Amino acid sequence: MNDMKILMVEDNREVSEMMSMFFSKEKWDVEYAYDGEEAVNKFKSDPESWDMITLDLNLPKKDGMQVNAEIRKISSTVPIIILTARNSESDQTLGLEMGADDYVAKPFSPMILIARIKALHRRALLQGIQTEETTGKEYDIETKHLMLSTSTRKVLIDGTEIEELTPKEFELLKALASKPRQVYSRDQLLQMVWGYEFYGDERTVDAHIKKLRQKIETVGPQIIKTVWGVGYKFDDTEVEK
């Protein structure tokens, strides 16, 4: 992971300076943006060059939500970790629903942020390898009503495409649909989709499931079921066209 390039968007220079020591130890190439406009301009200058973005929500000129939205219009795949105050649970959830991949609550331990970055980057690399390996297979998963292709990232329900799925929404749906009617706990989904266990937070899963369900409902009936007290499962056996 020594060749990772990170954009840290953080208006508090003390936080940036603190993290720079830890980033240097990892030998990562890191650039800093201290307001929302600078962040968007830096990302736009070379969108394909960034491997990771850490994004504070409380920024001057453009807030983090605006920055997140503008970056997602350019790239649906670059991993984004939002940084939020501990008491702003609604911001955490909203950020995830808007396409961020994960969040870390402030004040945070630098080692926790480093661990989250590594886990998210590992998962992104693994997803890229899986996509290459499945090239040539039109659809990897076919159930009664759903067809999913890892190589093209295309998802159809009864022939209608679900558009604009974020990478994490796609991976969640793939994980659930790979074993229909199997119930997964939130912790299991964190491990399968985000690639870590005890650093996780169940709200991360819930927020992504909520957004995924909204997108599914634009083209068809709900196929992700809540199993109360346990977790979630994929089941389209009772869905009618």
C-alpha positions in Angstrom: 0.0 0.0 0.0 3.0 2.3 -0.2 1.9 3.8 -3.5 -1.4 5.1 -2.2 -2.3 8.7 -3.0 -4.7 10.4 -0.6 -6.5 13.7 -0.5 -7.1 14.8 3.0 -9.8 17.6 3.2 -9.5 19.2 6.6 -9.7 22.9 7.6 -8.0 22.2 11.0 -4.3 22.5 10.2 -3.4 20.9 13.6 -5.3 17.8 12.6 -3.6 17.7 9.2 -0.1 18.2 10.7 -0.8 15.4 13.2 -1.9 13.0 10.5 1.0 14.0 8.2 3.4 12.2 10.6 1.4 9.0 10.5 1.0 9.2 6.7 4.7 9.7 6.3 5.3 6.6 8.3 3.1 4.6 5.9 5.0 6.3 3.0 1.7 7.5 1.4 1.6 10.4 -1.0 -0.9 12.8 0.7 -2.1 16.2 -0.4 -4.2 18.5 1.8 -7.1 20.8 1.0 -8.2 23.3 3.7 -11.6 24.3 2.3 -14.3 22.8 0.1 -13.5 24.7 -3.1 -9.8 23.8 -2.9 -10.8 20.1 -2.4 -13.1 20.0 -5.4 -10.5 21.7 -7.6 -7.7 19.4 -6.5 -9.8 16.4 -7.2 -11.0 17.7 -10.6 -7.4 18.3 -11.7 -6.7 14.6 -12.0 -9.7 12.4 -10.8 -8.1 9.1 -11.7 -5.0 9.7 -9.6 -6.6 9.6 -6.2 -6.8 6.3 -4.2 -8.6 7.7 -1.2 -10.3 10.8 0.2 -10.8 11.7 3.9 -13.4 14.5 4.1 -14.2 16.7 7.0 -17.8 17.8 6.9 -17.4 21.2 8.6 -15.5 23.2 5.9 -15.4 26.8 4.8 -16.5 27.9 1.3 -18.2 24.6 0.5 -19.3 22.2 3.3 -18.3 18.5 3.2 -21.7 17.4 1.9 -21.4 19.6 -1.1 -17.9 18.4 -1.7 -19.0 14.8 -1.4 -21.8 15.3 -3.9 -19.5 17.1 -6.5 -16.9 14.4 -6.2 -19.5 11.6 -6.6 -20.7 13.3 -9.8 -17.2 12.9 -11.2 -16.3 9.5 -9.7 -18.6 6.9 -8.3 -15.7 4.7 -7.2 -13.1 6.7 -5.4 -13.3 5.7 -1.7 -14.4 8.5 0.7 -14.1 8.4 4.5 -16.0 11.3 6.1 -14.8 12.8 9.4 -17.6 14.0 11.7 -18.1 15.3 15.2 -19.1 12.5 17.7 -22.5 14.0 18.4 -23.5 14.5 14.8 -25.1 11.1 14.1 -27.5 12.6 11.5 -24.4 13.9 9.6 -22.8 10.5 9.7 -25.9 8.8 8.3 -26.5 11.5 5.7 -22.9 11.4 4.5 -23.1 7.6 4.0 -26.5 7.9 2.2 -24.9 10.4 -0.1 -22.2 8.0 -1.3 -19.4 8.1 1.3 -18.0 4.7 2.0 -17.3 5.1 5.7 -16.9 7.6 8.5 -14.7 8.2 11.5 -16.0 10.2 14.5 -14.0 13.1 15.9 -12.0 13.3 18.0 -10.4 10.2 16.6 -7.3 8.1 17.1 -4.8 8.5 14.2 -4.3 4.7 14.2 -8.0 4.1 13.8 -8.1 6.4 10.8 -5.0 4.6 9.4 -6.7 1.2 9.9 -9.9 2.4 8.2 -8.0 3.7 5.2 -6.1 0.4 4.9 -9.2 -1.7 5.2 -11.1 0.4 2.6 -8.2 0.4 0.2 -7.7 -3.4 0.5 -11.4 -3.9 -0.3 -11.2 -1.6 -3.3 -8.2 -3.5 -4.6 -9.9 -6.8 -4.1 -13.0 -5.6 -5.9 -10.9 -4.6 -8.8 -9.2 -8.0 -9.0 -12.6 -9.7 -8.8 -13.9 -7.6 -11.6 -11.0 -8.5 -13.8 -11.4 -12.2 -13.0 -15.1 -12.2 -14.0 -14.7 -10.4 -17.3 -16.3 -12.4 -20.0 -19.1 -13.7 -17.7 -22.2 -11.7 -18.6 -23.9 -12.1 -15.2 -22.4 -13.6 -12.1 -25.6 -13.8 -10.2 -29.0 -14.7 -11.6 -32.0 -15.2 -9.3 -35.7 -15.3 -10.0 -35.9 -11.5 -10.6 -32.3 -10.2 -10.3 -29.3 -10.3 -12.7 -25.9 -8.9 -11.5 -22.7 -8.5 -13.4 -19.4 -7.9 -11.6 -17.5 -7.0 -14.7 -19.9 -4.3 -15.9 -21.3 -3.4 -12.4 -24.7 -3.8 -14.0 -27.8 -4.8 -12.0 -31.2 -5.6 -13.5 -34.5 -6.3 -11.8 -36.9 -8.0 -14.2 -34.9 -6.5 -17.1 -34.8 -2.9 -15.7 -31.5 -1.5 -14.6 -30.8 -0.1 -11.2 -28.7 3.0 -12.0 -26.1 4.9 -10.1 -25.3 2.3 -7.4 -22.2 3.3 -5.4 -19.4 0.7 -5.0 -20.6 -0.2 -1.5 -24.2 -0.4 -2.5 -23.2 -2.8 -5.3 -21.0 -4.9 -3.0 -23.8 -5.1 -0.4 -26.3 -6.3 -2.9 -23.8 -8.7 -4.4 -23.0 -10.1 -0.9 -26.7 -10.6 0.0 -27.7 -11.9 -3.4 -24.9 -14.4 -3.6 -26.7 -16.5 -1.0 -30.4 -15.8 -1.3 -32.5 -16.2 1.9 -29.3 -16.4 4.1 -29.5 -14.0 7.0 -26.4 -11.8 7.6 -25.8 -9.8 10.7 -24.5 -6.2 10.4 -21.1 -7.3 11.7 -20.9 -10.0 9.0 -21.7 -7.5 6.3 -19.1 -5.1 7.7 -16.5 -7.8 7.4 -17.6 -8.9 3.9 -18.1 -5.5 2.3 -15.9 -3.1 4.3 -13.2 -5.6 5.3 -12.9 -5.0 9.0 -14.6 -6.1 12.2 -14.2 -4.3 15.5 -13.6 -0.9 13.9 -17.0 -1.0 12.4 -20.3 0.6 13.3 -23.7 -0.8 12.5 -25.0 2.5 11.3 -22.7 2.2 8.4 -24.5 -0.9 7.2 -28.0 0.5 8.0 -27.4 3.8 6.0 -26.2 1.9 2.9 -29.1 -0.6 3.1 -31.5 2.3 3.3 -30.1 4.0 0.2 -29.9 0.7 -1.7 -33.5 0.0 -0.9 -34.5 3.4 -2.2 -32.8 2.8 -5.5 -34.2 -0.7 -5.8 -37.7 0.7 -5.3 -37.3 3.0 -8.3 -37.4 0.0 -10.6 -39.3 -2.8 -8.7 -40.4 -4.3 -5.4 -38.2 -4.6 -2.3 -35.9 -7.6 -2.4 -33.8 -6.9 0.7 -35.6 -8.0 3.9 -35.0 -7.0 7.5 -34.8 -9.9 9.9 -35.6 -8.2 13.2 -33.0 -8.6 15.9 -30.6 -10.3 13.5 -29.8 -8.4 10.3 -30.7 -8.6 6.6 -31.3 -11.1 3.8 -31.9 -11.1 0.0 -35.1 -12.9 -1.0 -37.0 -12.3 -4.2 -38.9 -15.7 -4.2 -42.2 -14.0 -3.3 -41.8 -11.1 -5.6 -44.2 -11.0 -8.6 -43.5 -9.3 -11.9 
